[in-house]
Amino acid sequence: MFHDVWEGAVSADVAWVDATVARGNFRTWAKVTSHVYALSRRGRDVLVDRALMEQACARLGPYP
């Protein structure tokens, strides 16, 4: 939890991002965080939820 954007996120969803996409890689986490931050700033009161995380991860390219 290095960025405020993750403050309200559900821990199970964050674990999904790590297990599926980031796999503990700090650079990948930085990219995901950047995309989540950008997407969360598109509107007022945007919730950082699983759908937004999936949208951010999709910007990185295909993942298994």
mmCIF file of the N, C-alpha and C atoms, coordinates in Angstrom:
data_MODEL
# 
_entry.id   MODEL 
# 
loop_
_atom_site.group_PDB 
_atom_site.id 
_atom_site.type_symbol 
_atom_site.label_atom_id 
_atom_site.label_alt_id 
_atom_site.label_comp_id 
_atom_site.label_asym_id 
_atom_site.label_entity_id 
_atom_site.label_seq_id 
_atom_site.pdbx_PDB_ins_code 
_atom_site.Cartn_x 
_atom_site.Cartn_y 
_atom_site.Cartn_z 
_atom_site.occupancy 
_atom_site.B_iso_or_equiv 
_atom_site.pdbx_formal_charge 
_atom_site.auth_seq_id 
_atom_site.auth_comp_id 
_atom_site.auth_asym_id 
_atom_site.auth_atom_id 
_atom_site.pdbx_PDB_model_num 
ATOM 1   N N  . MET A 1 1  ? 0.827   -1.175  0.000   1.00 0.00 ? 1  MET A N  1 
ATOM 2   C CA . MET A 1 1  ? 0.000   0.000   0.000   1.00 0.00 ? 1  MET A CA 1 
ATOM 3   C C  . MET A 1 1  ? 0.879   1.250   0.000   1.00 0.00 ? 1  MET A C  1 
ATOM 4   N N  . PHE A 1 2  ? 1.521   1.497   -1.106  1.00 0.00 ? 2  PHE A N  1 
ATOM 5   C CA . PHE A 1 2  ? 2.439   2.615   -1.212  1.00 0.00 ? 2  PHE A CA 1 
ATOM 6   C C  . PHE A 1 2  ? 1.777   3.886   -1.710  1.00 0.00 ? 2  PHE A C  1 
ATOM 7   N N  . HIS A 1 3  ? 0.530   3.813   -2.096  1.00 0.00 ? 3  HIS A N  1 
ATOM 8   C CA . HIS A 1 3  ? -0.146  4.979   -2.652  1.00 0.00 ? 3  HIS A CA 1 
ATOM 9   C C  . HIS A 1 3  ? -1.534  5.093   -2.040  1.00 0.00 ? 3  HIS A C  1 
ATOM 10  N N  . ASP A 1 4  ? -1.991  6.323   -1.856  1.00 0.00 ? 4  ASP A N  1 
ATOM 11  C CA . ASP A 1 4  ? -3.301  6.573   -1.258  1.00 0.00 ? 4  ASP A CA 1 
ATOM 12  C C  . ASP A 1 4  ? -4.460  5.983   -2.053  1.00 0.00 ? 4  ASP A C  1 
ATOM 13  N N  . VAL A 1 5  ? -4.268  5.779   -3.346  1.00 0.00 ? 5  VAL A N  1 
ATOM 14  C CA . VAL A 1 5  ? -5.347  5.265   -4.186  1.00 0.00 ? 5  VAL A CA 1 
ATOM 15  C C  . VAL A 1 5  ? -5.822  3.881   -3.712  1.00 0.00 ? 5  VAL A C  1 
ATOM 16  N N  . TRP A 1 6  ? -4.959  3.149   -3.030  1.00 0.00 ? 6  TRP A N  1 
ATOM 17  C CA . TRP A 1 6  ? -5.302  1.811   -2.564  1.00 0.00 ? 6  TRP A CA 1 
ATOM 18  C C  . TRP A 1 6  ? -5.965  1.812   -1.194  1.00 0.00 ? 6  TRP A C  1 
ATOM 19  N N  . GLU A 1 7  ? -6.079  2.959   -0.569  1.00 0.00 ? 7  GLU A N  1 
ATOM 20  C CA . GLU A 1 7  ? -6.567  3.047   0.805   1.00 0.00 ? 7  GLU A CA 1 
ATOM 21  C C  . GLU A 1 7  ? -7.934  2.408   1.030   1.00 0.00 ? 7  GLU A C  1 
ATOM 22  N N  . GLY A 1 8  ? -8.881  2.627   0.155   1.00 0.00 ? 8  GLY A N  1 
ATOM 23  C CA . GLY A 1 8  ? -10.222 2.074   0.340   1.00 0.00 ? 8  GLY A CA 1 
ATOM 24  C C  . GLY A 1 8  ? -10.469 0.768   -0.382  1.00 0.00 ? 8  GLY A C  1 
ATOM 25  N N  . ALA A 1 9  ? -9.451  0.228   -1.014  1.00 0.00 ? 9  ALA A N  1 
ATOM 26  C CA . ALA A 1 9  ? -9.620  -0.989  -1.812  1.00 0.00 ? 9  ALA A CA 1 
ATOM 27  C C  . ALA A 1 9  ? -9.792  -2.223  -0.919  1.00 0.00 ? 9  ALA A C  1 
ATOM 28  N N  . VAL A 1 10 ? -10.576 -3.162  -1.411  1.00 0.00 ? 10 VAL A N  1 
ATOM 29  C CA . VAL A 1 10 ? -10.797 -4.419  -0.703  1.00 0.00 ? 10 VAL A CA 1 
ATOM 30  C C  . VAL A 1 10 ? -9.536  -5.273  -0.831  1.00 0.00 ? 10 VAL A C  1 
ATOM 31  N N  . SER A 1 11 ? -9.074  -5.806  0.282   1.00 0.00 ? 11 SER A N  1 
ATOM 32  C CA . SER A 1 11 ? -7.811  -6.552  0.280   1.00 0.00 ? 11 SER A CA 1 
ATOM 33  C C  . SER A 1 11 ? -7.854  -7.779  -0.631  1.00 0.00 ? 11 SER A C  1 
ATOM 34  N N  . ALA A 1 12 ? -9.007  -8.415  -0.772  1.00 0.00 ? 12 ALA A N  1 
ATOM 35  C CA . ALA A 1 12 ? -9.120  -9.571  -1.670  1.00 0.00 ? 12 ALA A CA 1 
ATOM 36  C C  . ALA A 1 12 ? -8.918  -9.159  -3.123  1.00 0.00 ? 12 ALA A C  1 
ATOM 37  N N  . ASP A 1 13 ? -9.386  -7.969  -3.497  1.00 0.00 ? 13 ASP A N  1 
ATOM 38  C CA . ASP A 1 13 ? -9.203  -7.471  -4.866  1.00 0.00 ? 13 ASP A CA 1 
ATOM 39  C C  . ASP A 1 13 ? -7.740  -7.119  -5.119  1.00 0.00 ? 13 ASP A C  1 
ATOM 40  N N  . VAL A 1 14 ? -7.095  -6.539  -4.124  1.00 0.00 ? 14 VAL A N  1 
ATOM 41  C CA . VAL A 1 14 ? -5.669  -6.217  -4.250  1.00 0.00 ? 14 VAL A CA 1 
ATOM 42  C C  . VAL A 1 14 ? -4.867  -7.518  -4.371  1.00 0.00 ? 14 VAL A C  1 
ATOM 43  N N  . ALA A 1 15 ? -5.236  -8.518  -3.609  1.00 0.00 ? 15 ALA A N  1 
ATOM 44  C CA . ALA A 1 15 ? -4.568  -9.824  -3.698  1.00 0.00 ? 15 ALA A CA 1 
ATOM 45  C C  . ALA A 1 15 ? -4.763  -10.439 -5.076  1.00 0.00 ? 15 ALA A C  1 
ATOM 46  N N  . TRP A 1 16 ? -5.954  -10.248 -5.673  1.00 0.00 ? 16 TRP A N  1 
ATOM 47  C CA . TRP A 1 16 ? -6.207  -10.753 -7.025  1.00 0.00 ? 16 TRP A CA 1 
ATOM 48  C C  . TRP A 1 16 ? -5.266  -10.095 -8.030  1.00 0.00 ? 16 TRP A C  1 
ATOM 49  N N  . VAL A 1 17 ? -5.093  -8.772  -7.916  1.00 0.00 ? 17 VAL A N  1 
ATOM 50  C CA . VAL A 1 17 ? -4.174  -8.053  -8.812  1.00 0.00 ? 17 VAL A CA 1 
ATOM 51  C C  . VAL A 1 17 ? -2.774  -8.623  -8.677  1.00 0.00 ? 17 VAL A C  1 
ATOM 52  N N  . ASP A 1 18 ? -2.337  -8.861  -7.458  1.00 0.00 ? 18 ASP A N  1 
ATOM 53  C CA . ASP A 1 18 ? -0.993  -9.376  -7.254  1.00 0.00 ? 18 ASP A CA 1 
ATOM 54  C C  . ASP A 1 18 ? -0.839  -10.782 -7.801  1.00 0.00 ? 18 ASP A C  1 
ATOM 55  N N  . ALA A 1 19 ? -1.805  -11.642 -7.527  1.00 0.00 ? 19 ALA A N  1 
ATOM 56  C CA . ALA A 1 19 ? -1.717  -13.030 -7.971  1.00 0.00 ? 19 ALA A CA 1 
ATOM 57  C C  . ALA A 1 19 ? -1.857  -13.171 -9.479  1.00 0.00 ? 19 ALA A C  1 
ATOM 58  N N  . THR A 1 20 ? -2.676  -12.334 -10.096 1.00 0.00 ? 20 THR A N  1 
ATOM 59  C CA . THR A 1 20 ? -2.979  -12.473 -11.509 1.00 0.00 ? 20 THR A CA 1 
ATOM 60  C C  . THR A 1 20 ? -2.062  -11.664 -12.410 1.00 0.00 ? 20 THR A C  1 
ATOM 61  N N  . VAL A 1 21 ? -1.708  -10.461 -11.981 1.00 0.00 ? 21 VAL A N  1 
ATOM 62  C CA . VAL A 1 21 ? -0.992  -9.546  -12.871 1.00 0.00 ? 21 VAL A CA 1 
ATOM 63  C C  . VAL A 1 21 ? 0.394   -9.177  -12.344 1.00 0.00 ? 21 VAL A C  1 
ATOM 64  N N  . ALA A 1 22 ? 0.460   -8.626  -11.158 1.00 0.00 ? 22 ALA A N  1 
ATOM 65  C CA . ALA A 1 22 ? 1.711   -8.051  -10.660 1.00 0.00 ? 22 ALA A CA 1 
ATOM 66  C C  . ALA A 1 22 ? 2.710   -9.100  -10.188 1.00 0.00 ? 22 ALA A C  1 
ATOM 67  N N  . ARG A 1 23 ? 2.224   -10.131 -9.551  1.00 0.00 ? 23 ARG A N  1 
ATOM 68  C CA . ARG A 1 23 ? 3.067   -11.223 -9.057  1.00 0.00 ? 23 ARG A CA 1 
ATOM 69  C C  . ARG A 1 23 ? 4.248   -10.720 -8.218  1.00 0.00 ? 23 ARG A C  1 
ATOM 70  N N  . GLY A 1 24 ? 3.979   -9.712  -7.395  1.00 0.00 ? 24 GLY A N  1 
ATOM 71  C CA . GLY A 1 24 ? 5.007   -9.189  -6.500  1.00 0.00 ? 24 GLY A CA 1 
ATOM 72  C C  . GLY A 1 24 ? 6.030   -8.279  -7.140  1.00 0.00 ? 24 GLY A C  1 
ATOM 73  N N  . ASN A 1 25 ? 5.889   -8.008  -8.432  1.00 0.00 ? 25 ASN A N  1 
ATOM 74  C CA . ASN A 1 25 ? 6.850   -7.173  -9.143  1.00 0.00 ? 25 ASN A CA 1 
ATOM 75  C C  . ASN A 1 25 ? 6.532   -5.690  -8.892  1.00 0.00 ? 25 ASN A C  1 
ATOM 76  N N  . PHE A 1 26 ? 7.491   -4.969  -8.296  1.00 0.00 ? 26 PHE A N  1 
ATOM 77  C CA . PHE A 1 26 ? 7.252   -3.582  -7.919  1.00 0.00 ? 26 PHE A CA 1 
ATOM 78  C C  . PHE A 1 26 ? 6.982   -2.692  -9.136  1.00 0.00 ? 26 PHE A C  1 
ATOM 79  N N  . ARG A 1 27 ? 7.677   -2.904  -10.227 1.00 0.00 ? 27 ARG A N  1 
ATOM 80  C CA . ARG A 1 27 ? 7.450   -2.092  -11.433 1.00 0.00 ? 27 ARG A CA 1 
ATOM 81  C C  . ARG A 1 27 ? 6.041   -2.290  -11.979 1.00 0.00 ? 27 ARG A C  1 
ATOM 82  N N  . THR A 1 28 ? 5.578   -3.515  -11.972 1.00 0.00 ? 28 THR A N  1 
ATOM 83  C CA . THR A 1 28 ? 4.221   -3.780  -12.442 1.00 0.00 ? 28 THR A CA 1 
ATOM 84  C C  . THR A 1 28 ? 3.215   -3.131  -11.512 1.00 0.00 ? 28 THR A C  1 
ATOM 85  N N  . TRP A 1 29 ? 3.454   -3.200  -10.204 1.00 0.00 ? 29 TRP A N  1 
ATOM 86  C CA . TRP A 1 29 ? 2.574   -2.528  -9.249  1.00 0.00 ? 29 TRP A CA 1 
ATOM 87  C C  . TRP A 1 29 ? 2.540   -1.033  -9.492  1.00 0.00 ? 29 TRP A C  1 
ATOM 88  N N  . ALA A 1 30 ? 3.693   -0.447  -9.816  1.00 0.00 ? 30 ALA A N  1 
ATOM 89  C CA . ALA A 1 30 ? 3.739   0.992   -10.103 1.00 0.00 ? 30 ALA A CA 1 
ATOM 90  C C  . ALA A 1 30 ? 2.889   1.315   -11.332 1.00 0.00 ? 30 ALA A C  1 
ATOM 91  N N  . LYS A 1 31 ? 2.952   0.468   -12.345 1.00 0.00 ? 31 LYS A N  1 
ATOM 92  C CA . LYS A 1 31 ? 2.140   0.682   -13.550 1.00 0.00 ? 31 LYS A CA 1 
ATOM 93  C C  . LYS A 1 31 ? 0.651   0.532   -13.255 1.00 0.00 ? 31 LYS A C  1 
ATOM 94  N N  . VAL A 1 32 ? 0.297   -0.513  -12.511 1.00 0.00 ? 32 VAL A N  1 
ATOM 95  C CA . VAL A 1 32 ? -1.104  -0.720  -12.151 1.00 0.00 ? 32 VAL A CA 1 
ATOM 96  C C  . VAL A 1 32 ? -1.609  0.457   -11.322 1.00 0.00 ? 32 VAL A C  1 
ATOM 97  N N  . THR A 1 33 ? -0.809  0.899   -10.370 1.00 0.00 ? 33 THR A N  1 
ATOM 98  C CA . THR A 1 33 ? -1.186  2.034   -9.535  1.00 0.00 ? 33 THR A CA 1 
ATOM 99  C C  . THR A 1 33 ? -1.407  3.278   -10.379 1.00 0.00 ? 33 THR A C  1 
ATOM 100 N N  . SER A 1 34 ? -0.534  3.506   -11.327 1.00 0.00 ? 34 SER A N  1 
ATOM 101 C CA . SER A 1 34 ? -0.665  4.666   -12.217 1.00 0.00 ? 34 SER A CA 1 
ATOM 102 C C  . SER A 1 34 ? -1.968  4.609   -13.011 1.00 0.00 ? 34 SER A C  1 
ATOM 103 N N  . HIS A 1 35 ? -2.290  3.443   -13.531 1.00 0.00 ? 35 HIS A N  1 
ATOM 104 C CA . HIS A 1 35 ? -3.527  3.285   -14.310 1.00 0.00 ? 35 HIS A CA 1 
ATOM 105 C C  . HIS A 1 35 ? -4.763  3.399   -13.416 1.00 0.00 ? 35 HIS A C  1 
ATOM 106 N N  . VAL A 1 36 ? -4.713  2.814   -12.224 1.00 0.00 ? 36 VAL A N  1 
ATOM 107 C CA . VAL A 1 36 ? -5.838  2.926   -11.291 1.00 0.00 ? 36 VAL A CA 1 
ATOM 108 C C  . VAL A 1 36 ? -6.045  4.389   -10.917 1.00 0.00 ? 36 VAL A C  1 
ATOM 109 N N  . TYR A 1 37 ? -4.954  5.079   -10.648 1.00 0.00 ? 37 TYR A N  1 
ATOM 110 C CA . TYR A 1 37 ? -5.037  6.501   -10.290 1.00 0.00 ? 37 TYR A CA 1 
ATOM 111 C C  . TYR A 1 37 ? -5.670  7.308   -11.423 1.00 0.00 ? 37 TYR A C  1 
ATOM 112 N N  . ALA A 1 38 ? -5.203  7.092   -12.648 1.00 0.00 ? 38 ALA A N  1 
ATOM 113 C CA . ALA A 1 38 ? -5.736  7.828   -13.797 1.00 0.00 ? 38 ALA A CA 1 
ATOM 114 C C  . ALA A 1 38 ? -7.222  7.537   -14.000 1.00 0.00 ? 38 ALA A C  1 
ATOM 115 N N  . LEU A 1 39 ? -7.607  6.279   -13.900 1.00 0.00 ? 39 LEU A N  1 
ATOM 116 C CA . LEU A 1 39 ? -9.013  5.910   -14.081 1.00 0.00 ? 39 LEU A CA 1 
ATOM 117 C C  . LEU A 1 39 ? -9.882  6.454   -12.954 1.00 0.00 ? 39 LEU A C  1 
ATOM 118 N N  . SER A 1 40 ? -9.357  6.482   -11.751 1.00 0.00 ? 40 SER A N  1 
ATOM 119 C CA . SER A 1 40 ? -10.147 6.952   -10.615 1.00 0.00 ? 40 SER A CA 1 
ATOM 120 C C  . SER A 1 40 ? -10.360 8.459   -10.654 1.00 0.00 ? 40 SER A C  1 
ATOM 121 N N  . ARG A 1 41 ? -9.559  9.170   -11.415 1.00 0.00 ? 41 ARG A N  1 
ATOM 122 C CA . ARG A 1 41 ? -9.676  10.623  -11.502 1.00 0.00 ? 41 ARG A CA 1 
ATOM 123 C C  . ARG A 1 41 ? -10.576 11.078  -12.645 1.00 0.00 ? 41 ARG A C  1 
ATOM 124 N N  . ARG A 1 42 ? -11.166 10.131  -13.359 1.00 0.00 ? 42 ARG A N  1 
ATOM 125 C CA . ARG A 1 42 ? -12.018 10.477  -14.508 1.00 0.00 ? 42 ARG A CA 1 
ATOM 126 C C  . ARG A 1 42 ? -13.367 11.039  -14.105 1.00 0.00 ? 42 ARG A C  1 
ATOM 127 N N  . GLY A 1 43 ? -13.803 10.750  -12.911 1.00 0.00 ? 43 GLY A N  1 
ATOM 128 C CA . GLY A 1 43 ? -15.112 11.236  -12.479 1.00 0.00 ? 43 GLY A CA 1 
ATOM 129 C C  . GLY A 1 43 ? -15.111 11.540  -10.999 1.00 0.00 ? 43 GLY A C  1 
ATOM 130 N N  . ARG A 1 44 ? -16.229 12.022  -10.532 1.00 0.00 ? 44 ARG A N  1 
ATOM 131 C CA . ARG A 1 44 ? -16.350 12.321  -9.109  1.00 0.00 ? 44 ARG A CA 1 
ATOM 132 C C  . ARG A 1 44 ? -16.717 11.056  -8.348  1.00 0.00 ? 44 ARG A C  1 
ATOM 133 N N  . ASP A 1 45 ? -16.113 10.894  -7.205  1.00 0.00 ? 45 ASP A N  1 
ATOM 134 C CA . ASP A 1 45 ? -16.428 9.785   -6.304  1.00 0.00 ? 45 ASP A CA 1 
ATOM 135 C C  . ASP A 1 45 ? -16.327 8.416   -6.979  1.00 0.00 ? 45 ASP A C  1 
ATOM 136 N N  . VAL A 1 46 ? -15.295 8.219   -7.776  1.00 0.00 ? 46 VAL A N  1 
ATOM 137 C CA . VAL A 1 46 ? -15.088 6.926   -8.421  1.00 0.00 ? 46 VAL A CA 1 
ATOM 138 C C  . VAL A 1 46 ? -14.521 5.959   -7.385  1.00 0.00 ? 46 VAL A C  1 
ATOM 139 N N  . LEU A 1 47 ? -15.148 4.813   -7.263  1.00 0.00 ? 47 LEU A N  1 
ATOM 140 C CA . LEU A 1 47 ? -14.738 3.805   -6.303  1.00 0.00 ? 47 LEU A CA 1 
ATOM 141 C C  . LEU A 1 47 ? -13.661 2.908   -6.918  1.00 0.00 ? 47 LEU A C  1 
ATOM 142 N N  . VAL A 1 48 ? -12.594 2.700   -6.174  1.00 0.00 ? 48 VAL A N  1 
ATOM 143 C CA . VAL A 1 48 ? -11.551 1.781   -6.630  1.00 0.00 ? 48 VAL A CA 1 
ATOM 144 C C  . VAL A 1 48 ? -12.009 0.379   -6.246  1.00 0.00 ? 48 VAL A C  1 
ATOM 145 N N  . ASP A 1 49 ? -12.686 -0.264  -7.180  1.00 0.00 ? 49 ASP A N  1 
ATOM 146 C CA . ASP A 1 49 ? -13.225 -1.595  -6.949  1.00 0.00 ? 49 ASP A CA 1 
ATOM 147 C C  . ASP A 1 49 ? -12.611 -2.584  -7.938  1.00 0.00 ? 49 ASP A C  1 
ATOM 148 N N  . ARG A 1 50 ? -13.081 -3.791  -7.883  1.00 0.00 ? 50 ARG A N  1 
ATOM 149 C CA . ARG A 1 50 ? -12.529 -4.863  -8.722  1.00 0.00 ? 50 ARG A CA 1 
ATOM 150 C C  . ARG A 1 50 ? -12.651 -4.522  -10.211 1.00 0.00 ? 50 ARG A C  1 
ATOM 151 N N  . ALA A 1 51 ? -13.779 -3.948  -10.612 1.00 0.00 ? 51 ALA A N  1 
ATOM 152 C CA . ALA A 1 51 ? -13.983 -3.606  -12.027 1.00 0.00 ? 51 ALA A CA 1 
ATOM 153 C C  . ALA A 1 51 ? -12.970 -2.572  -12.492 1.00 0.00 ? 51 ALA A C  1 
ATOM 154 N N  . LEU A 1 52 ? -12.715 -1.564  -11.661 1.00 0.00 ? 52 LEU A N  1 
ATOM 155 C CA . LEU A 1 52 ? -11.739 -0.540  -12.033 1.00 0.00 ? 52 LEU A CA 1 
ATOM 156 C C  . LEU A 1 52 ? -10.331 -1.134  -12.075 1.00 0.00 ? 52 LEU A C  1 
ATOM 157 N N  . MET A 1 53 ? -10.032 -2.025  -11.128 1.00 0.00 ? 53 MET A N  1 
ATOM 158 C CA . MET A 1 53 ? -8.718  -2.683  -11.123 1.00 0.00 ? 53 MET A CA 1 
ATOM 159 C C  . MET A 1 53 ? -8.533  -3.537  -12.371 1.00 0.00 ? 53 MET A C  1 
ATOM 160 N N  . GLU A 1 54 ? -9.580  -4.247  -12.774 1.00 0.00 ? 54 GLU A N  1 
ATOM 161 C CA . GLU A 1 54 ? -9.495  -5.058  -13.990 1.00 0.00 ? 54 GLU A CA 1 
ATOM 162 C C  . GLU A 1 54 ? -9.284  -4.179  -15.220 1.00 0.00 ? 54 GLU A C  1 
ATOM 163 N N  . GLN A 1 55 ? -9.949  -3.039  -15.243 1.00 0.00 ? 55 GLN A N  1 
ATOM 164 C CA . GLN A 1 55 ? -9.782  -2.102  -16.353 1.00 0.00 ? 55 GLN A CA 1 
ATOM 165 C C  . GLN A 1 55 ? -8.347  -1.583  -16.394 1.00 0.00 ? 55 GLN A C  1 
ATOM 166 N N  . ALA A 1 56 ? -7.790  -1.273  -15.241 1.00 0.00 ? 56 ALA A N  1 
ATOM 167 C CA . ALA A 1 56 ? -6.404  -0.796  -15.171 1.00 0.00 ? 56 ALA A CA 1 
ATOM 168 C C  . ALA A 1 56 ? -5.428  -1.885  -15.604 1.00 0.00 ? 56 ALA A C  1 
ATOM 169 N N  . CYS A 1 57 ? -5.667  -3.105  -15.161 1.00 0.00 ? 57 CYS A N  1 
ATOM 170 C CA . CYS A 1 57 ? -4.774  -4.211  -15.522 1.00 0.00 ? 57 CYS A CA 1 
ATOM 171 C C  . CYS A 1 57 ? -4.847  -4.521  -17.013 1.00 0.00 ? 57 CYS A C  1 
ATOM 172 N N  . ALA A 1 58 ? -6.002  -4.330  -17.608 1.00 0.00 ? 58 ALA A N  1 
ATOM 173 C CA . ALA A 1 58 ? -6.165  -4.583  -19.043 1.00 0.00 ? 58 ALA A CA 1 
ATOM 174 C C  . ALA A 1 58 ? -5.286  -3.644  -19.868 1.00 0.00 ? 58 ALA A C  1 
ATOM 175 N N  . ARG A 1 59 ? -4.977  -2.486  -19.325 1.00 0.00 ? 59 ARG A N  1 
ATOM 176 C CA . ARG A 1 59 ? -4.110  -1.545  -20.029 1.00 0.00 ? 59 ARG A CA 1 
ATOM 177 C C  . ARG A 1 59 ? -2.669  -2.053  -20.139 1.00 0.00 ? 59 ARG A C  1 
ATOM 178 N N  . LEU A 1 60 ? -2.320  -3.016  -19.304 1.00 0.00 ? 60 LEU A N  1 
ATOM 179 C CA . LEU A 1 60 ? -0.964  -3.576  -19.331 1.00 0.00 ? 60 LEU A CA 1 
ATOM 180 C C  . LEU A 1 60 ? -0.810  -4.619  -20.432 1.00 0.00 ? 60 LEU A C  1 
ATOM 181 N N  . GLY A 1 61 ? -1.929  -5.080  -20.958 1.00 0.00 ? 61 GLY A N  1 
ATOM 182 C CA . GLY A 1 61 ? -1.880  -6.124  -21.971 1.00 0.00 ? 61 GLY A CA 1 
ATOM 183 C C  . GLY A 1 61 ? -2.504  -7.402  -21.439 1.00 0.00 ? 61 GLY A C  1 
ATOM 184 N N  . PRO A 1 62 ? -2.473  -8.442  -22.219 1.00 0.00 ? 62 PRO A N  1 
ATOM 185 C CA . PRO A 1 62 ? -3.118  -9.694  -21.798 1.00 0.00 ? 62 PRO A CA 1 
ATOM 186 C C  . PRO A 1 62 ? -2.392  -10.315 -20.597 1.00 0.00 ? 62 PRO A C  1 
ATOM 187 N N  . TYR A 1 63 ? -3.175  -10.925 -19.733 1.00 0.00 ? 63 TYR A N  1 
ATOM 188 C CA . TYR A 1 63 ? -2.625  -11.658 -18.614 1.00 0.00 ? 63 TYR A CA 1 
ATOM 189 C C  . TYR A 1 63 ? -3.380  -12.958 -18.481 1.00 0.00 ? 63 TYR A C  1 
ATOM 190 N N  . PRO A 1 64 ? -2.701  -13.961 -17.961 1.00 0.00 ? 64 PRO A N  1 
ATOM 191 C CA . PRO A 1 64 ? -3.340  -15.293 -17.896 1.00 0.00 ? 64 PRO A CA 1 
ATOM 192 C C  . PRO A 1 64 ? -4.502  -15.347 -16.947 1.00 0.00 ? 64 PRO A C  1 
# 
